[in-house]
Amino acid sequence: MKKKQFKTESKRLLDLMINSVYTNKDIFLRELISNASDALDKLYFKTLTDNSGITRSELEIRIDPDKQARTLTITDNGIGMTKDELETNLGTIAQSGTLAFRTEMNAKEGEKAAETPEVIGQFGVGFYSAFMVAKKITVLSRAYGQDEAYIWTSEGLDGYTVEPAEKDAHGTVITLYLRDDEGEESFGKYLETYTLRDLVKKYSDYIRYPIKMMVETTRAKEHECDCGHEHEEGECDCGHEHEHKEPEYETVTEEQTLNSMVPLWRRNKAELTDEDYNSFYTDKFHDYEAPLAHIHTNAEGSVTYNAILYIPASAPYNLYSKNYKRGLQLYSNGVMIMDNCEELLPEYFGFVKGLVDSPDISLNISREMLQQNRQLRAIANGLKKKIRQELESMLENSREDYEKFFKAFGLSLKYGIYESYGMEAENLQDLLLYRSAKEDKPITLKQYTEALAENQTEIYYACGESAEMIRSLPQYKYLIDKGCDILLMTDNVDEFMVKMMNGYGGKPFKSITDNDVNLESEDEKKAMAEKQAESRELLDAIRTALDGKVKEVRLSARLADSPAALTSEGPLSLEMEKVLSEMPLGGEAKAERILELNPDHPVFEALSAAKDDAEKLGNYAKLLYNQSLIMAGLKIDDPAGFAAAISALIVK
């Protein structure tokens, strides 16, 4: 029979399909199984009205690998195709038999929406992904209600033939003649049982019809004892005891169903228990620990989808590394499109595990190269709200679980505010927890502001490597003695994040190491200003001795029992300097340092006594400065010089 040629544009598209559009060869099986599922759906829907007696339980898909012939066959007993349909659907690339079927069904007058079958793909573009692994493809098909069968044959770009053939019953048989292995490219792996089983489990586990395959398995042989009973070993039904024998094994070939068929997310929530959700999570996402919470949601409207999301109990070791793959599994009518769809989650919710199934995600062209940005954005916005609501509910009703969550994933929320330049602050700020200095437990920003001290108009916070280090800061005791609470922040991003937040509830954030934190009365401030003026000559001499290391030296009433402390002025704080100094390109970032001295401390008396001895005053000034650096968690500029100065002081 004369070979028919693809149209010019179809040739180009076929070449694109084989060489460019599909980058993952494994998906060819998903495409063919999806088409087979469509054929079964079409038959089932059609027979609902013609009383043919065909039931859903009779419909199935079969996979048959043949290593000797090097062929892989996918068979369904669905609606099949006529000669014209073979030519139309397979001769013109991107012609959709499924689309035409749905259009026809939807056009019927009086048809109810619920009766429209949920066909999932189209015979056309996806079918041609099989040429990535096959050098030749045959499609043997007999349409339901027809006596004739036809076989479509193609070796790719050279065209195709359609010839009469023999087939006992309706349905379609697709046979792939696999390409020869080339170097590291193994096409023979698609004939291996474990490969086929894994691909079905990964991409087509929730196809609603059984996907069957003959599988070789090994099992213990049964043996017959003197009592005439068959058993493996031990005690049989008649009560006879039998001596222990090493079991014998045999290899048998048996039919197995490879897919589970019923997706959990399509079942009624009222029928599911926490155990059902948790078991699904641990099996699906390979976590040994049950999740803290799950979210089972569905939406209908402009975008329809079902989703099951999980809040894990612990963070993976690589959560904050480039190797971590965030995103949700994306399905369309039970067929997996992507394993990690990043577009469905904002980065700060990247710890969430789960999946989304939407019939609105088209299976046209490529299920890897999604073009449905509008649908994805709509789904992502809906999921973001659901996740936030679940976290708010956990915070309100299960505080212990929430604190466990925040310990594992709170850093993600903080980065979400910082990296969005504060744009996500409104969404995330009420989910933040910080340890309260007063209560010594984690509290929210709302709880902090509701318990503000009288006349307090700012949210005081302190950053440091640990709560213990923060409590050693001179300014800490001053504010605590004044009755103020302090939020203890121990993550590197905290200082940067609060700068982006620009306050909470109308109250600004104020670091306790900022130079303008002062709760003294007007009389006390006036008295300190007078002392400052009286000591101006001494303070200037100390600043000169420090040789540009500090912008200013001043007296302070907020150092409690400490002789000196460093504060900062300007947009860059001491904590920000410390974080930036640890980065490869951040070593030049310096805060405008101010050395504060306690005029009521004995050390200040010693400084005053040494004001006429420039060398001695200089040594004292450097000691105090380095001591203040240590207390602020900053590096000493000259450790050897600091050690020598202490030694000299001891000797004297």
C-alpha positions as CSV (number, residue, x, y, z in Angstrom):
1,M,0.0,0.0,0.0
2,K,1.3,3.4,-0.9
3,K,2.6,5.3,2.1
4,K,0.8,8.6,3.0
5,Q,2.8,11.6,3.9
6,F,2.3,13.9,6.8
7,K,1.4,17.5,5.9
8,T,4.4,19.9,5.8
9,E,3.4,21.6,9.0
10,S,2.8,18.2,10.7
11,K,6.2,17.0,9.7
12,R,7.8,20.1,11.4
13,L,5.7,19.6,14.5
14,L,6.5,15.9,14.6
15,D,10.2,16.7,14.4
16,L,9.7,19.2,17.2
17,M,7.8,16.7,19.3
18,I,10.5,14.0,19.0
19,N,13.5,16.2,19.4
20,S,12.6,19.3,21.4
21,V,9.2,19.5,23.2
22,Y,9.6,16.4,25.4
23,T,12.9,16.4,27.3
24,N,12.0,13.5,29.5
25,K,11.6,10.3,27.5
26,D,9.9,8.5,30.4
27,I,6.6,10.4,29.8
28,F,5.8,8.5,26.6
29,L,4.2,5.7,28.6
30,R,2.1,8.2,30.6
31,E,0.8,9.7,27.3
32,L,-0.2,6.4,25.8
33,I,-1.9,5.2,29.1
34,S,-3.8,8.5,29.2
35,N,-5.0,8.0,25.7
36,A,-6.1,4.4,26.5
37,S,-7.9,5.7,29.6
38,D,-9.7,8.3,27.3
39,A,-10.8,5.4,25.0
40,L,-12.2,3.5,27.9
41,D,-14.0,6.6,29.2
42,K,-15.6,7.2,25.8
43,L,-16.8,3.7,25.5
44,Y,-18.2,3.7,29.0
45,F,-20.0,7.0,28.5
46,K,-21.4,5.9,25.1
47,T,-22.7,2.5,26.4
48,L,-24.7,4.2,29.2
49,T,-27.3,5.1,26.6
50,D,-27.3,2.0,24.4
51,N,-27.8,-0.7,27.0
52,S,-24.9,-2.8,25.7
53,G,-24.3,-4.4,29.1
54,I,-20.7,-3.2,29.2
55,T,-19.7,-2.3,32.8
56,R,-16.8,-0.3,34.1
57,S,-15.3,-3.4,35.7
58,E,-14.7,-5.0,32.3
59,L,-12.6,-2.1,31.0
60,E,-8.8,-2.3,31.4
61,I,-5.4,-1.4,30.0
62,R,-2.6,-3.9,29.5
63,I,1.1,-3.5,29.1
64,D,3.1,-6.3,27.4
65,P,6.9,-6.1,27.1
66,D,8.6,-8.6,24.8
67,K,12.4,-8.6,25.2
68,Q,13.0,-11.0,22.4
69,A,11.0,-9.0,19.8
70,R,12.1,-5.8,21.5
71,T,8.5,-4.5,21.5
72,L,6.3,-2.8,24.1
73,T,2.6,-3.1,23.6
74,I,-0.2,-1.1,25.3
75,T,-3.7,-2.5,24.8
76,D,-7.1,-1.2,25.8
77,N,-10.6,-2.6,25.2
78,G,-12.1,0.9,24.7
79,I,-14.0,2.6,22.0
80,G,-11.4,2.0,19.3
81,M,-11.0,3.9,16.0
82,T,-12.4,3.6,12.5
83,K,-10.2,4.0,9.5
84,D,-11.2,7.6,9.1
85,E,-10.5,8.3,12.8
86,L,-7.1,6.7,12.5
87,E,-6.2,8.9,9.6
88,T,-7.7,12.0,11.2
89,N,-6.4,11.6,14.7
90,L,-3.0,10.1,13.9
91,G,-2.4,11.4,10.3
92,T,-2.8,15.0,11.3
93,I,-0.6,15.9,14.3
94,A,-2.4,17.8,17.1
95,Q,-5.8,16.7,15.8
96,S,-7.7,15.8,19.0
97,G,-10.1,13.0,18.9
98,T,-10.8,13.5,22.6
99,L,-11.5,17.2,22.1
100,A,-13.9,16.5,19.3
101,F,-15.7,13.9,21.5
102,R,-16.0,16.4,24.4
103,T,-17.3,19.1,22.0
104,E,-19.9,16.7,20.6
105,M,-21.0,15.6,24.1
106,N,-21.2,19.2,25.4
107,A,-23.3,20.3,22.3
108,K,-26.1,17.8,23.1
109,E,-29.2,19.6,24.1
110,G,-30.4,19.0,27.6
111,E,-27.1,17.4,28.7
112,K,-26.2,17.8,32.3
113,A,-22.7,18.9,33.1
114,A,-22.3,16.1,35.5
115,E,-22.7,13.6,32.7
116,T,-19.8,14.9,30.7
117,P,-16.9,12.4,30.9
118,E,-13.7,13.5,32.4
119,V,-11.5,12.5,29.5
120,I,-7.9,13.5,30.2
121,G,-6.0,13.9,27.0
122,Q,-6.1,13.8,23.2
123,F,-5.0,11.3,20.6
124,G,-2.5,13.4,18.7
125,V,0.4,15.4,20.1
126,G,1.1,13.3,23.2
127,F,0.9,10.1,21.2
128,Y,3.9,11.2,19.1
129,S,6.1,11.3,22.2
130,A,6.4,7.6,21.7
131,F,8.7,8.2,18.8
132,M,11.3,9.3,21.3
133,V,11.8,5.7,22.2
134,A,10.4,3.8,19.2
135,K,11.7,3.6,15.6
136,K,8.4,2.2,14.5
137,I,4.8,2.3,15.8
138,T,1.8,0.3,14.8
139,V,-1.8,1.1,16.0
140,L,-4.2,-1.8,15.5
141,S,-7.8,-0.6,16.2
142,R,-11.4,-1.8,15.8
143,A,-14.1,0.7,16.6
144,Y,-16.9,-0.2,18.9
145,G,-19.9,-1.4,16.9
146,Q,-17.8,-2.0,13.7
147,D,-16.7,-5.3,12.1
148,E,-13.7,-4.0,10.4
149,A,-10.3,-3.4,12.0
150,Y,-7.4,-1.3,10.6
151,I,-3.7,-1.0,11.4
152,W,-1.9,2.3,11.3
153,T,1.9,2.0,10.8
154,S,4.6,4.7,10.8
155,E,8.3,5.0,11.2
156,G,8.2,8.8,11.9
157,L,8.8,11.5,9.4
158,D,8.6,9.2,6.4
159,G,4.8,9.1,6.7
160,Y,2.3,6.3,7.5
161,T,0.1,3.6,6.1
162,V,-3.5,2.5,7.1
163,E,-4.4,-1.0,6.0
164,P,-7.2,-3.5,6.8
165,A,-6.4,-5.9,9.6
166,E,-7.9,-8.6,11.8
167,K,-9.0,-8.0,15.4
168,D,-11.4,-10.1,17.5
169,A,-13.0,-7.3,19.6
170,H,-13.2,-3.5,19.8
171,G,-10.3,-1.6,21.3
172,T,-6.8,-0.5,20.4
173,V,-3.4,-2.2,20.4
174,I,-0.3,0.1,20.2
175,T,3.0,-1.6,19.6
176,L,6.3,0.2,19.9
177,Y,9.4,-1.2,18.2
178,L,12.0,0.2,20.4
179,R,15.1,2.0,19.2
180,D,18.5,0.3,19.5
181,D,20.5,1.3,22.5
182,E,23.0,4.0,21.8
183,G,26.0,4.5,24.1
184,E,24.6,5.5,27.5
185,E,21.1,5.8,26.1
186,S,19.2,2.6,27.0
187,F,15.8,2.1,25.4
188,G,15.8,-1.6,26.4
189,K,15.1,-0.5,30.0
190,Y,11.5,0.1,28.9
191,L,11.1,-3.7,28.6
192,E,12.1,-4.2,32.2
193,T,9.3,-5.0,34.7
194,Y,10.7,-2.8,37.5
195,T,11.0,0.2,35.1
196,L,7.5,-0.1,33.8
197,R,6.1,-0.6,37.3
198,D,7.9,2.5,38.5
199,L,6.7,4.7,35.6
200,V,3.1,3.6,36.1
201,K,3.3,4.3,39.8
202,K,4.9,7.7,39.3
203,Y,2.8,9.1,36.5
204,S,-0.4,7.0,36.1
205,D,-1.1,5.5,39.5
206,Y,-4.6,7.2,39.7
207,I,-5.9,6.3,36.2
208,R,-9.4,5.0,37.1
209,Y,-9.0,1.8,35.2
210,P,-6.7,-1.1,36.1
211,I,-3.4,-1.2,34.3
212,K,-2.4,-4.8,34.2
213,M,0.9,-6.7,33.3
214,M,2.2,-10.2,33.5
215,V,4.9,-10.2,36.1
216,E,7.4,-12.8,37.1
217,T,7.4,-13.4,40.9
218,T,9.2,-15.8,43.2
219,R,7.2,-17.5,46.0
220,A,7.6,-20.4,48.4
221,K,6.3,-23.7,47.0
222,E,3.5,-25.5,48.8
223,H,4.1,-29.1,49.6
224,E,1.8,-32.0,50.6
225,C,2.4,-34.0,53.8
226,D,1.3,-37.4,54.9
227,C,-2.0,-36.1,56.1
228,G,-2.8,-35.0,52.6
229,H,-2.9,-31.3,53.3
230,E,-1.0,-28.6,51.3
231,H,0.8,-26.0,53.4
232,E,4.2,-24.3,53.7
233,E,5.4,-25.6,57.1
234,G,4.3,-25.8,60.8
235,E,0.9,-26.9,61.9
236,C,-1.8,-27.6,59.2
237,D,-5.6,-27.5,59.6
238,C,-5.9,-31.1,60.7
239,G,-3.7,-30.4,63.7
240,H,-0.7,-32.5,62.6
241,E,2.8,-31.2,63.5
242,H,5.4,-31.2,60.8
243,E,9.1,-31.0,61.0
244,H,10.8,-27.8,59.9
245,K,12.0,-27.9,56.3
246,E,13.9,-25.3,54.3
247,P,11.3,-23.7,52.0
248,E,11.6,-24.3,48.3
249,Y,10.9,-21.5,45.9
250,E,9.4,-21.3,42.4
251,T,9.2,-18.6,39.8
252,V,5.7,-18.0,38.4
253,T,4.2,-15.5,36.0
254,E,1.1,-13.9,37.2
255,E,-1.1,-11.0,36.3
256,Q,-0.7,-7.9,38.5
257,T,-2.5,-4.5,38.6
258,L,0.1,-1.8,38.7
259,N,-2.0,1.2,39.7
260,S,-4.0,2.0,42.8
261,M,-6.8,3.8,40.7
262,V,-8.6,5.7,43.4
263,P,-6.9,9.0,44.4
264,L,-7.3,9.9,48.1
265,W,-8.0,13.5,47.2
266,R,-11.2,12.6,45.3
267,R,-12.7,10.7,48.2
268,N,-15.2,12.3,50.5
269,K,-13.4,14.0,53.4
270,A,-16.0,12.6,55.9
271,E,-14.9,9.1,55.0
272,L,-11.2,9.8,55.7
273,T,-9.4,9.7,59.0
274,D,-6.2,11.3,60.2
275,E,-4.6,7.9,59.8
276,D,-5.6,7.8,56.1
277,Y,-4.1,11.2,55.5
278,N,-0.9,10.4,57.5
279,S,-0.4,7.0,55.8
280,F,-0.8,8.6,52.4
281,Y,1.8,11.3,53.4
282,T,4.4,8.9,54.7
283,D,4.1,6.6,51.7
284,K,3.9,9.3,49.1
285,F,6.5,11.6,50.3
286,H,8.8,9.1,52.0
287,D,8.8,10.7,55.5
288,Y,9.2,8.6,58.6
289,E,7.4,11.1,60.7
290,A,3.7,12.0,60.6
291,P,2.9,15.5,59.5
292,L,1.8,18.2,61.9
293,A,-1.2,19.1,59.9
294,H,-2.9,18.4,56.6
295,I,-5.1,20.5,54.3
296,H,-7.7,18.8,52.0
297,T,-9.3,21.4,49.8
298,N,-11.2,21.6,46.6
299,A,-12.3,24.6,44.5
300,E,-14.7,25.1,41.7
301,G,-15.3,28.2,39.6
302,S,-12.9,29.9,37.2
303,V,-10.4,27.2,38.1
304,T,-11.3,23.8,39.4
305,Y,-8.9,21.7,41.5
306,N,-8.5,19.3,44.4
307,A,-5.5,19.5,46.7
308,I,-4.0,17.8,49.7
309,L,-1.2,19.7,51.4
310,Y,0.9,18.7,54.4
311,I,2.9,20.7,57.0
312,P,5.8,18.4,57.9
313,A,7.0,17.9,61.5
314,S,10.7,18.4,60.7
315,A,12.7,20.3,58.2
316,P,14.8,18.3,55.6
317,Y,18.5,18.7,56.1
318,N,18.8,20.6,52.7
319,L,15.8,22.9,53.0
320,Y,17.9,26.1,52.7
321,S,20.3,24.7,50.1
322,K,20.2,25.0,46.3
323,N,19.7,21.3,46.1
324,Y,16.3,21.4,47.8
325,K,13.4,20.9,45.3
326,R,10.3,22.7,46.5
327,G,6.9,22.6,44.8
328,L,3.8,20.4,44.7
329,Q,3.1,17.4,42.5
330,L,0.8,18.6,39.7
331,Y,-1.9,16.2,38.3
332,S,-4.5,16.6,35.6
333,N,-7.4,14.2,36.1
334,G,-5.2,11.9,38.1
335,V,-2.3,11.9,35.6
336,M,0.9,13.4,37.0
337,I,2.4,16.2,35.0
338,M,5.2,17.5,37.2
339,D,6.8,16.1,40.4
340,N,7.8,19.6,41.7
341,C,5.7,22.5,40.3
342,E,7.4,25.5,41.9
343,E,4.8,27.9,40.6
344,L,2.2,26.6,43.0
345,L,4.0,27.7,46.2
346,P,5.6,30.9,47.2
347,E,9.2,30.3,48.2
348,Y,8.5,31.0,51.9
349,F,6.0,28.1,51.9
350,G,8.4,25.8,50.1
351,F,8.4,23.4,53.0
352,V,4.8,22.4,52.3
353,K,4.4,18.9,50.7
354,G,1.4,17.8,48.7
355,L,-0.3,17.7,45.3
356,V,-2.8,19.4,43.2
357,D,-5.1,17.8,40.7
358,S,-6.9,20.1,38.2
359,P,-8.8,19.3,35.0
360,D,-8.2,22.8,33.9
361,I,-4.5,22.2,33.3
362,S,-4.5,21.3,29.6
363,L,-2.7,18.2,28.4
364,N,-2.0,19.9,25.1
365,I,1.5,19.9,23.6
366,S,3.7,19.1,26.6
367,R,2.8,18.4,30.2
368,E,6.3,19.6,31.1
369,M,6.1,23.0,29.4
370,L,3.0,24.4,31.1
371,Q,1.6,27.4,29.4
372,Q,-1.4,27.8,31.7
373,N,0.1,30.6,33.7
374,R,-3.3,32.1,34.6
375,Q,-4.6,28.9,35.9
376,L,-1.5,28.2,37.9
377,R,-1.5,31.7,39.4
378,A,-5.1,31.3,40.5
379,I,-4.4,27.9,42.1
380,A,-1.3,29.2,43.8
381,N,-3.2,32.2,45.3
382,G,-5.9,29.9,46.6
383,L,-3.4,27.5,48.1
384,K,-1.4,30.3,49.7
385,K,-4.5,31.5,51.6
386,K,-5.3,28.0,52.7
387,I,-1.8,27.4,54.1
388,R,-1.9,30.7,56.0
389,Q,-5.3,29.9,57.4
390,E,-4.1,26.5,58.5
391,L,-1.1,27.9,60.2
392,E,-3.2,30.6,61.9
393,S,-5.6,27.9,63.2
394,M,-2.7,25.8,64.5
395,L,-1.2,28.9,66.3
396,E,-4.6,29.6,67.9
397,N,-5.7,26.0,68.7
398,S,-2.6,23.9,68.9
399,R,0.2,26.1,70.3
400,E,2.6,23.3,71.1
401,D,2.4,22.0,67.5
402,Y,2.8,25.5,66.1
403,E,5.9,26.1,68.2
404,K,7.3,22.9,66.9
405,F,6.5,24.0,63.3
406,F,8.0,27.5,63.8
407,K,11.2,26.0,65.2
408,A,11.5,24.0,62.0
409,F,10.3,26.4,59.4
410,G,10.1,29.9,61.0
411,L,13.2,31.0,59.1
412,S,11.3,30.5,55.8
413,L,8.6,32.9,56.9
414,K,11.2,35.5,57.9
415,Y,13.0,35.2,54.6
416,G,9.6,35.6,52.9
417,I,9.2,39.0,54.5
418,Y,12.8,40.1,53.9
419,E,13.2,38.9,50.3
420,S,9.8,40.5,49.3
421,Y,11.1,43.8,50.7
422,G,8.2,43.7,53.2
423,M,5.5,43.2,50.6
424,E,4.6,39.9,52.2
425,A,4.7,41.3,55.8
426,E,0.9,41.6,56.1
427,N,0.5,37.9,55.1
428,L,3.2,36.6,57.4
429,Q,3.8,38.9,60.4
430,D,1.1,37.4,62.6
431,L,2.7,34.0,62.1
432,L,6.1,35.1,63.6
433,L,7.2,34.0,67.1
434,Y,9.9,35.5,69.2
435,R,11.1,34.7,72.7
436,S,9.9,37.3,75.3
437,A,12.5,38.5,77.8
438,K,9.8,38.9,80.4
439,E,7.9,35.7,79.9
440,D,10.8,33.6,78.7
441,K,8.6,31.9,76.1
442,P,7.7,32.5,72.4
443,I,5.1,35.1,71.8
444,T,3.6,36.7,68.7
445,L,4.0,40.4,67.8
446,K,0.3,40.8,68.6
447,Q,0.8,39.5,72.1
448,Y,3.8,41.8,72.6
449,T,1.9,44.9,71.5
450,E,-1.1,44.0,73.7
451,A,1.1,43.9,76.8
452,L,3.2,47.1,76.2
453,A,4.5,48.9,79.2
454,E,2.8,52.2,80.1
455,N,3.9,55.0,77.8
456,Q,5.9,52.5,75.6
457,T,5.5,53.4,71.9
458,E,8.1,51.1,70.3
459,I,8.7,47.4,70.0
460,Y,12.1,46.7,71.6
461,Y,14.1,43.9,70.2
462,A,17.7,42.7,70.5
463,C,19.7,40.5,68.1
464,G,22.4,38.1,69.0
465,E,23.8,34.6,68.5
466,S,21.8,33.3,71.5
467,A,19.4,34.4,74.2
468,E,22.1,34.2,76.8
469,M,24.4,36.5,74.8
470,I,21.6,39.0,74.4
471,R,20.9,39.0,78.1
472,S,24.5,40.0,78.7
473,L,24.2,43.2,76.7
474,P,24.4,46.3,79.0
475,Q,21.3,47.9,77.5
476,Y,19.2,44.7,78.2
477,K,19.2,45.2,82.0
478,Y,18.4,48.9,81.6
479,L,15.2,48.2,79.7
480,I,14.1,45.3,81.8
481,D,14.5,47.4,84.9
482,K,12.3,50.0,83.3
483,G,9.6,47.4,83.0
484,C,9.9,46.9,79.2
485,D,9.8,43.6,77.4
486,I,12.3,42.7,74.7
487,L,12.0,40.3,71.8
488,L,15.1,38.1,71.6
489,M,16.1,37.5,68.0
490,T,18.7,34.9,67.2
491,D,18.5,34.4,63.4
492,N,20.9,36.3,61.1
493,V,17.9,37.5,59.0
494,D,16.0,39.0,61.9
495,E,17.6,42.5,61.9
496,F,17.2,42.8,58.1
497,M,13.6,41.6,58.3
498,V,12.4,44.1,60.8
499,K,13.9,46.9,58.8
500,M,11.8,45.7,55.9
501,M,8.6,45.4,58.0
502,N,8.7,49.1,59.0
503,G,6.8,48.4,62.2
504,Y,3.8,46.4,63.4
505,G,0.4,47.7,64.4
506,G,1.5,51.2,63.9
507,K,4.5,50.8,66.3
508,P,8.1,50.9,65.0
509,F,10.7,48.4,65.9
510,K,13.6,49.7,67.9
511,S,16.8,47.8,68.6
512,I,18.0,48.1,72.2
513,T,21.5,48.9,70.8
514,D,20.3,51.9,68.8
515,N,21.9,55.1,70.2
516,D,18.6,56.9,70.8
517,V,16.9,54.4,73.1
518,N,16.4,56.5,76.3
519,L,13.6,56.2,78.9
520,E,15.0,58.8,81.3
521,S,12.9,61.7,82.6
522,E,13.5,65.2,81.3
523,D,15.3,66.1,84.5
524,E,17.6,63.0,84.2
525,K,18.3,63.8,80.6
526,K,19.2,67.4,81.5
527,A,21.6,66.2,84.2
528,M,23.2,63.8,81.8
529,A,23.7,66.6,79.2
530,E,25.4,68.7,81.9
531,K,27.8,65.8,82.6
532,Q,28.4,65.4,78.9
533,A,29.4,69.0,78.6
534,E,31.7,68.8,81.7
535,S,33.4,65.7,80.2
536,R,33.8,67.0,76.7
537,E,37.6,67.3,76.8
538,L,37.9,63.7,78.2
539,L,35.5,62.2,75.6
540,D,37.2,63.9,72.7
541,A,40.6,62.6,73.9
542,I,39.2,59.1,74.1
543,R,37.8,59.4,70.5
544,T,41.2,60.7,69.3
545,A,43.0,57.8,71.0
546,L,40.7,55.3,69.2
547,D,41.9,56.8,65.9
548,G,38.7,56.8,63.9
549,K,37.3,53.5,65.1
550,V,34.2,55.3,66.5
551,K,32.2,58.3,65.3
552,E,31.6,59.6,68.8
553,V,32.2,59.0,72.5
554,R,29.3,59.9,74.8
555,L,28.0,59.4,78.3
556,S,24.9,57.2,78.8
557,A,22.5,56.4,81.6
558,R,21.4,53.1,80.1
559,L,24.4,50.9,80.8
560,A,23.3,49.6,84.2
561,D,26.4,48.1,85.8
562,S,28.6,48.0,82.7
563,P,31.4,50.5,82.2
564,A,31.0,50.9,78.4
565,A,29.1,49.6,75.4
566,L,28.9,50.1,71.6
567,T,25.9,51.4,69.8
568,S,25.3,52.4,66.2
569,E,23.9,55.3,64.3
570,G,22.5,55.3,60.8
571,P,20.8,52.6,58.6
572,L,23.4,49.9,59.3
573,S,23.3,48.4,62.8
574,L,26.0,46.5,64.6
575,E,24.1,43.2,64.1
576,M,23.8,43.9,60.4
577,E,27.5,44.6,60.2
578,K,28.2,41.4,62.0
579,V,26.1,39.3,59.6
580,L,27.5,41.1,56.5
581,S,31.1,40.7,57.7
582,E,30.6,36.9,57.5
583,M,29.7,37.0,53.9
584,P,32.3,36.7,51.1
585,L,31.7,40.3,49.8
586,G,30.4,42.0,52.9
587,G,33.6,42.6,54.8
588,E,33.7,46.4,54.0
589,A,30.3,47.1,55.5
590,K,30.7,49.0,58.7
591,A,28.2,50.6,61.1
592,E,28.7,54.1,62.4
593,R,30.0,53.1,65.9
594,I,29.4,55.1,69.0
595,L,31.2,54.3,72.3
596,E,29.0,54.9,75.3
597,L,30.5,55.3,78.8
598,N,28.8,54.9,82.1
599,P,29.6,58.0,84.2
600,D,28.6,56.3,87.4
601,H,31.0,53.4,87.0
602,P,34.4,53.3,88.8
603,V,36.0,52.8,85.4
604,F,34.9,56.3,84.4
605,E,36.7,57.6,87.5
606,A,39.9,55.9,86.3
607,L,39.5,57.4,82.9
608,S,39.0,60.9,84.4
609,A,42.1,60.4,86.5
610,A,44.2,59.5,83.5
611,K,43.1,62.3,81.3
612,D,46.5,64.1,81.6
613,D,48.4,60.9,80.7
614,A,47.8,60.5,77.0
615,E,49.5,57.1,76.8
616,K,47.7,55.7,79.7
617,L,44.3,57.1,78.6
618,G,44.9,55.7,75.1
619,N,45.5,52.2,76.6
620,Y,42.4,52.4,78.7
621,A,40.3,53.6,75.8
622,K,41.5,50.7,73.6
623,L,40.8,48.1,76.3
624,L,37.2,49.5,76.8
625,Y,36.6,49.6,73.1
626,N,37.8,46.0,72.6
627,Q,35.8,44.9,75.6
628,S,32.7,46.5,74.1
629,L,33.4,44.7,70.7
630,I,33.4,41.4,72.5
631,M,30.1,42.1,74.3
632,A,28.5,43.1,71.0
633,G,29.6,39.9,69.4
634,L,32.0,41.6,67.0
635,K,35.5,40.7,66.1
636,I,38.5,42.5,67.7
637,D,40.6,44.3,65.2
638,D,43.9,43.5,66.9
639,P,43.6,40.4,69.2
640,A,47.4,40.3,69.8
641,G,47.4,44.0,70.8
642,F,44.4,43.5,73.1
643,A,46.2,40.5,74.8
644,A,49.4,42.6,75.2
645,A,47.4,45.5,76.7
646,I,45.8,43.2,79.3
647,S,49.2,41.7,80.2
648,A,50.7,45.1,80.7
649,L,47.8,46.1,82.9
650,I,48.3,43.0,85.0
651,V,52.0,43.6,85.4
652,K,51.4,47.2,86.6
